[in-house]
Amino acid sequence: MQQIMVYDGQVEVEATSLEDVTRNYIKKLDEAGIDFSRFRRNTYYELAMSYGQNRETAYYYLKTTNKDEARKIINLKASGVSVASSEVEPKKLTDKELAALSTKAIENAREKAELIAKKLNKTIGKIVSISDQNTNTQYIQSYGTTSLQPHSVTVAFELK
């Protein structure tokens, strides 16, 4: 949030104070069913951004797991207010979840290997090596995001 300034001749003058901008935004949030008291002031971001500001500003953040609430906030328009950034924190997989995905990937690799071997009039033997570079930490792409993230394992089988 920042005060609204307008040019009067060659000089910028305040048209709307930061307090008024904040009050107006709180009212709009309230109308959208979002409680402003859940927002936290981000003084670190204010310090980082202060070098480029010639206006009074205040930065806030809100953590939520509610997608509809996030959409409301992003789509809420108010003079002097903009969404500087939004971040999505991906789910961390447990070791058990990670192992289950790897096991399924190995089963899929065996099925594909058997089909290929059959075309070559061969059979698949034991696993020779497995390379699993997956980690518990997931990632979110900033473009083309989907709820599914690929999980791949490289498996080498004995060919008989």
Protein Blocks (a to p, Z undefined) as FASTA:
>chain_A
ZZddddehjaccdfbdfklmmmmmmmmmmmnopafklpccdfklmmmmmmmpcbdcdddd
dddfbfklmmmmmmpccehiacfbdcdddddddfklmmmmmmmmmmmmmmmmmmmmmmno
pacdddfbdcdfbdfbdcddfehpafbdcdddddddddZZ
